[in-house]
Amino acid sequence: MTDASCVIQSEFTGANAWRRDSLAVDDGFFVLDQACLDELDGAVLHLRANPLPVEMITPDLFELPACRALMKAVSAELRDGVGFAIVDRLNLGQFARQEAVMVYWLLASMIARPVAQKWNGQMIYDVYDSGRKPGHGVRPDITNVEQNFHTDNSYNHSPPHIIGLLCLQTAKQGGISRIISFPSAHNEMLRRYGEYLPRLYRPYYFDRQREHAPGDVKTTFHPLFANESGALVARLSHFQVVNGYVLAGEEFDAHGAAALDALEGILNEPTMWKDFIFEPGQIQFLDNRRCGHKRTAFVDHHAPERKRRLVRLWLRNSGRPFYNG
């Protein structure tokens, strides 16, 4: 049973407990002004003359005062504000693809340390349609099907605290980003489904998506909601929970399934989430513990160079940079 003292019983208020209609048009929106763009152009020129692998580039190699001030404001929005930020935008026409990834990495590193996104240590991850369908070992982010609201790497021991996404190409149709506030969803669970809320603070099985050492266990076991000194921390993936029970050979308890379904129902109410149509050169940062996200299904272009492609980074200052922390 859940210790009742661990379940947050008061409603969240403030900037992080937002709903679609409570957001202003410019909430979470930041502009790379000309001073920032000039600094990034200078950094690229320096890196052309002095090449380094992307993973070795750090902000302390450059001065970049305008960029540092902007990313300090972005960090504050992620920490104390709405929990997401849209940075508009890199001029992709001025950079080769790898150079765009370099300046994106540089800006993201001003927020927190990039960490591995796969067990093999991969740090930079392309999000695209591989033509495969989601399943054990096939992450939904490399398909074109609609996703459920989720937190990235919810099935890992040490999920990232911040997610970064750089848009390089958009889809022919669809692929709309949606963001949701877990504190607001928690408020609705407390109001409507008080009998189910404590179950979300008890562990569920999660499919680890084959991101582990050979012979290691295929599942993790942890709650969807956690109380960290009165702050809500969420870890959610409907897809990985359902698969997790199958892989663990455990029956999905009716109360746990009903609690998950109640939460999913709230998350999918249009009044709860914000739509965001990604455009090339824009960067999205997201607090992976307070905000959930998804994208709608999409139809891609036929030409390979026009296919939808995002570049993802995971950021976390706690633990070590390994995939498992």
C-alpha positions in Angstrom: 0.0 0.0 0.0 1.1 3.6 -0.6 2.1 5.6 2.5 -0.7 8.2 2.5 1.8 10.9 3.6 3.6 10.5 0.3 0.5 11.4 -1.8 0.3 15.1 -2.5 -3.2 16.1 -1.3 -3.2 19.9 -2.1 -3.7 21.5 -5.5 -0.7 22.9 -7.4 -0.9 26.6 -8.2 1.4 29.0 -10.0 3.1 29.1 -13.4 3.8 25.4 -13.6 0.1 24.4 -13.1 -1.1 25.7 -16.4 -3.9 24.7 -18.8 -4.3 25.7 -22.4 -6.4 28.7 -21.8 -4.3 30.0 -18.9 -1.2 30.4 -21.1 -0.4 33.7 -22.8 0.6 33.6 -26.4 4.3 34.3 -25.6 4.6 32.1 -22.5 7.8 30.1 -22.9 8.7 31.8 -26.1 12.3 33.1 -26.5 14.0 34.8 -29.5 17.5 34.4 -30.6 18.2 38.1 -31.4 20.8 39.4 -33.7 23.4 39.6 -31.0 23.0 35.9 -30.2 23.0 34.9 -33.9 26.2 36.9 -34.4 27.9 35.1 -31.5 26.8 31.7 -32.8 28.1 32.6 -36.3 31.5 33.5 -34.7 31.5 30.2 -32.8 31.0 28.3 -36.0 33.7 30.2 -37.8 36.1 29.3 -34.9 35.1 25.6 -35.0 35.6 25.5 -38.8 39.2 26.6 -38.2 39.6 24.4 -35.1 37.4 21.3 -35.5 36.3 19.3 -32.5 33.8 16.4 -32.1 30.4 17.8 -31.0 30.6 16.0 -27.7 33.7 17.9 -26.8 32.3 21.4 -27.3 31.5 23.2 -24.1 30.3 26.8 -23.5 33.6 27.7 -21.7 35.4 27.6 -25.0 33.6 30.9 -26.0 32.4 34.1 -24.4 28.9 34.4 -25.9 27.4 36.9 -23.4 24.1 37.4 -25.2 23.6 33.7 -25.6 24.4 33.1 -22.0 21.9 35.7 -20.9 19.2 34.2 -23.1 19.8 30.6 -21.9 19.8 31.8 -18.3 16.3 33.1 -18.9 15.3 29.8 -20.6 16.6 27.9 -17.6 14.6 30.0 -15.2 11.4 29.3 -17.3 12.1 25.6 -17.2 12.8 25.7 -13.4 10.3 28.3 -12.1 7.9 29.0 -15.0 5.7 27.0 -17.3 8.3 24.2 -17.7 8.9 24.5 -21.4 10.7 26.9 -23.8 10.6 27.5 -27.5 13.8 29.2 -28.8 13.2 30.9 -32.2 15.4 30.3 -34.2 18.6 29.2 -35.8 19.2 30.2 -39.4 19.7 26.8 -40.9 20.6 28.2 -44.3 23.9 29.5 -42.8 25.1 26.3 -41.4 25.8 22.8 -42.5 23.7 20.2 -40.7 26.6 19.2 -38.3 27.3 22.9 -37.6 23.6 23.5 -36.7 23.9 20.5 -34.3 27.0 22.1 -32.8 25.4 25.4 -31.9 22.3 23.6 -30.6 24.6 21.5 -28.4 26.4 24.6 -27.3 23.1 26.4 -26.3 21.7 23.3 -24.6 24.9 22.8 -22.6 24.3 26.2 -21.0 21.2 24.7 -19.4 22.6 21.4 -18.2 25.0 18.6 -19.1 24.1 16.4 -22.1 23.9 12.7 -21.2 23.7 9.4 -23.0 20.4 8.6 -24.7 21.1 4.9 -25.4 22.9 2.2 -23.4 25.7 2.2 -26.0 26.5 5.8 -25.0 24.9 7.6 -28.0 24.6 11.3 -27.0 22.9 12.8 -30.1 19.7 11.2 -31.3 17.9 11.7 -34.6 14.0 11.6 -34.4 12.6 10.4 -37.7 10.3 7.8 -39.2 12.2 4.6 -39.7 9.3 2.9 -41.4 8.9 0.4 -38.5 6.0 0.1 -36.0 6.4 0.6 -32.2 7.2 -2.5 -30.2 9.8 -4.0 -27.9 13.1 -2.4 -28.9 11.4 0.0 -31.3 10.9 3.4 -29.7 7.8 5.3 -30.9 10.0 8.3 -31.7 11.4 6.5 -34.8 7.9 5.8 -36.2 5.2 8.0 -37.7 2.3 6.9 -35.4 0.6 9.1 -32.9 2.2 9.0 -29.5 0.6 9.0 -26.1 1.6 11.8 -23.7 4.8 10.6 -22.0 8.0 11.6 -20.3 11.2 10.6 -22.2 13.1 7.5 -20.9 10.5 6.9 -18.2 11.6 3.3 -18.0 15.2 4.1 -17.2 16.9 4.3 -13.8 17.9 8.0 -14.3 15.7 9.7 -16.9 16.8 13.1 -18.2 15.7 16.2 -16.4 15.5 18.3 -19.5 14.7 17.4 -23.2 15.9 19.4 -26.1 14.6 19.1 -29.7 16.0 20.9 -32.7 13.7 20.9 -35.8 15.6 20.4 -39.1 12.7 19.4 -41.3 8.9 19.2 -40.8 6.6 16.5 -42.1 4.3 16.9 -45.2 1.3 16.6 -42.9 0.8 16.2 -39.2 3.5 15.7 -36.6 2.2 18.4 -34.3 3.9 18.7 -30.9 1.7 18.8 -27.8 2.8 19.7 -24.2 0.9 19.2 -21.0 1.5 20.2 -17.3 1.6 17.2 -14.9 0.8 19.4 -11.9 -2.5 20.4 -13.6 -3.2 16.8 -14.5 -2.5 15.9 -10.9 -5.0 18.6 -9.8 -7.7 17.0 -11.9 -6.9 13.5 -10.6 -7.3 14.9 -7.1 -10.6 16.5 -7.9 -12.2 13.6 -9.9 -10.4 10.4 -9.1 -9.2 10.6 -5.5 -9.6 6.9 -5.1 -7.1 6.2 -8.0 -4.6 8.9 -7.3 -2.6 6.9 -4.6 -2.2 4.0 -7.0 -0.1 6.3 -9.3 2.4 6.7 -6.4 2.9 2.9 -6.3 5.2 1.1 -8.7 4.3 -0.1 -12.2 6.3 -2.3 -14.5 8.0 -0.6 -17.5 9.5 -2.2 -20.6 13.2 -1.1 -20.8 13.1 -1.2 -24.6 16.2 -3.4 -24.8 18.3 -0.5 -23.6 20.4 -2.5 -21.1 23.3 -4.9 -20.9 22.9 -8.4 -22.3 21.2 -10.6 -19.7 20.0 -7.7 -17.6 16.3 -7.6 -16.5 14.0 -6.4 -19.2 11.8 -4.2 -17.0 12.0 -1.5 -14.3 9.5 -1.1 -11.5 8.6 2.4 -10.2 5.7 4.8 -9.7 4.3 7.2 -12.2 4.1 10.0 -9.6 6.6 10.8 -6.9 6.6 13.4 -4.1 10.1 15.1 -3.9 9.9 17.5 -1.0 6.4 18.6 -2.0 7.2 18.8 -5.7 5.6 16.4 -8.2 7.9 14.3 -10.4 6.2 12.3 -13.1 7.4 9.3 -15.2 4.9 8.1 -17.7 4.6 6.0 -20.8 1.4 4.1 -21.4 3.0 2.1 -24.1 6.0 0.9 -22.0 3.8 0.1 -18.9 1.5 -2.2 -20.9 4.6 -3.9 -22.4 6.3 -4.0 -19.1 3.6 -6.2 -17.5 3.8 -8.6 -20.5 7.6 -8.8 -20.3 7.6 -9.2 -16.5 5.0 -12.0 -16.7 2.8 -10.2 -14.2 -0.9 -9.5 -14.3 -1.8 -5.8 -14.7 -3.9 -5.2 -11.6 -7.3 -3.7 -12.3 -6.8 -0.8 -9.9 -3.5 0.1 -11.5 -5.0 -0.1 -15.0 -8.0 2.0 -14.0 -5.7 4.7 -12.4 -3.6 4.8 -15.6 -6.7 5.1 -17.8 -8.1 7.9 -15.6 -4.9 9.8 -16.0 -4.8 9.2 -19.8 -8.3 10.5 -20.1 -7.4 13.7 -18.4 -4.2 14.2 -20.4 -6.2 13.8 -23.7 -8.7 16.5 -22.9 -8.0 19.4 -25.4 -8.3 22.0 -22.6 -5.3 20.5 -20.9 -2.6 20.7 -23.6 -0.8 23.3 -25.8 -0.3 22.7 -29.5 3.0 23.7 -31.0 3.8 23.5 -34.7 7.6 23.1 -34.9 9.3 25.0 -37.7 12.9 24.4 -39.0 15.5 26.1 -36.9 13.3 26.2 -33.7 14.5 24.5 -30.5 12.1 23.2 -27.9 13.3 22.6 -24.3 11.1 20.8 -21.8 11.2 19.9 -18.1 10.9 16.1 -18.4 9.7 15.8 -14.8 6.9 18.4 -14.8 5.7 18.3 -18.4 4.5 15.5 -20.6 4.7 15.7 -24.4 3.6 13.8 -27.5 3.3 14.3 -31.3 0.5 13.5 -33.6 0.7 11.0 -36.4 2.3 12.4 -39.6 2.7 11.8 -43.3 6.2 12.4 -44.6 7.6 13.7 -47.9 8.9 11.1 -50.4 12.2 12.8 -51.0 14.8 11.7 -48.3 16.2 15.2 -47.9 12.7 16.6 -47.1 11.6 14.0 -44.5 10.7 15.1 -41.0 13.8 15.1 -38.8 14.5 16.4 -35.3 17.7 16.2 -33.3 17.2 15.3 -29.6 19.4 16.0 -26.6 18.9 14.8 -23.0 20.2 17.0 -20.2 20.8 16.1 -16.6 23.3 17.5 -14.0 22.7 14.8 -11.3 24.5 11.5 -11.4 27.0 10.5 -14.1 26.5 11.0 -17.8 26.1 7.3 -18.5 22.7 6.1 -19.7 21.9 4.6 -16.3 23.3 7.6 -14.5 
